Amino acid sequence: MANFDISGIVQCLHDARQQWRQAHRPATGEVRGIEFPSRDALAAIVGQLKGVLFPMRLGPTGLRQESEEFHVAHALDSALHALLRQVEIELKYSAALQQCTGADSAGQALAVTQAFGAALPGIRMMLDSDVLAAYQGDPAARSVDEVLLCYPGILAMIHHRLAHCLYQLGLPLLARIVGELAHAETGIDIHPGATIGAGFFMDHGTGIVIGETAVIGQHVRLYQAVTLGAKRFTTLADGSLQKGQPRHPVVEDDVVIYAGATVLGRITIGKGAVIGGNVWVTHDVAPGARVAQAAAREDGVNGHADPA
């Protein structure tokens, strides 16, 4: 019979865990018995919520319109009860790390989950605008149903609209998990903190990166491999990164950014501007301007800016 030195490996794994805990929880010490939110549970919840938001397209196979309301009510009740459990887990986890005692996590979790449920109609309307933008912006799209069922950018936006709501409700870990579920499936990486206006369209989508503090206006269109990132990171006296500072671009209404463009820092891309493919932008772009690949000069961008 093969010998794998199980006891030795187990001891080494134990030592590795202890080393990690001592190094990364110096202030709070080890938090014993803590439970973490479940990726599998959240994937199931989001799956139910897709059917709640779009029952006839993303709901169960064979659903008929006459039973649509029953399905929505049943699936919504199930999803919110399951989400309530995950919210409780995150709030307890956060309280344990901050050494908060006596907090009414159950009451807070219920209030947060109720607020999330109440936000779903607004999320549906925002998603309708995204679907319509994709249909109107892509000549290959034959119908809005094709867009909703097939386009990775729409899948990513369903996750993002849900995740952003969770983020705003003070649940960053749940929000990040929901966002990363779509990232793994589509290759589109949107931080749940990013604020994105109505009618947002990501054509093709693969490789798009949108940072936490990015602000995107209405009717903006991005193509594959666009990055809205940070130019530099502020460090504290101990050398650690300062978190939560605005460090990503502001993209105003009606902007188009073509494939491979990299836009970095807390800069503003003005309304109606067009950013060409594969350019590197680190300074403000005026409303209506067009930025193409580098020509003979650099006016604050790695490209040539012309008025529209």
C-alpha positions, 0 to 999 in steps of 0.5 A: 500500500502506498505511503503518502506521509499524511501525518507529516503533510497535515502537520506542515499545513497546520504550521503554514496556517498558524504562520499566516494567522499570526502574520495577518491578524496581529491586531485581532488575533485568531478569530476562532469558529468564524464562518465565511460566505459561500461562493456556491450559495451566492452562485445559486442565489444569483441564478435565482435572481436572474430568473426573477429579473427576467423570468421568461428568458432566464427563468426555468425551462418551460415556464409559461406566462400565466405562471410567471408571477407565481414563479417570481414570487416563489423564486424571490422569496427563496433567493432573499431567504438564502441571501439573508443567511449570507448577509448574516455571515458577512456581518458577523465576520466583519464584526469579529475582525473589528472586535465589535460585540453586542451588535444586532447582526440579525436585525441589521442583516434583515434590514439590509436584505429587505433594502436589496429586495426593494432595489430589484425593480430599479436594477431591472430597469437599468438592465433593460437600458443595457440590453437595449444599448447592446441591441442598438449598438451592435449590427450583428444583434438580431433581437434583444432576446439574443442579447440577453441570452448570449452576450457576455457583457450583459451577463457581466452587467447583471452581476455588476448591478446586483453586486454594486447594490450589495456594495452600497449596502455595506457588504463588500465581500458578498459583492466581490464574490458576485462580481468575480463569478461573472469575471470567471465566466466572461473575462470581464473584470468590474469591481462592484464599487464602480458606478455605471450609468444607464445604457452601458454597452461592452462590445465583445467584452473580454479583457475589460477591466473597470476599477473600484472608484471608476465613475461611468456616465450614461450611454457609454460604450467600451470594446474588448481589452479596455482598462479603466485603471489607477495610475499610481497608488498612495502609500502610508508611512508604513509602506502599505497602500492607502485604500478607498481613495478615488484613483480611477477615471471618470467617463462622462456620457456618450463616450466611446472607448475602442479596443485595447485602450488604457485610461489611467488615474483620476482623470475625466474623459469628457462627454462625447469623446472618442478614445481610439484603440490601443492608446494610453491616456493619463490626462483629461480629455475634452468633451467631444475630442477624439484621441487616436494612436500616437502621431507626431506629438503628445498632448498629455496622452500617448496619442493625438487629440483632435476636436470632434 
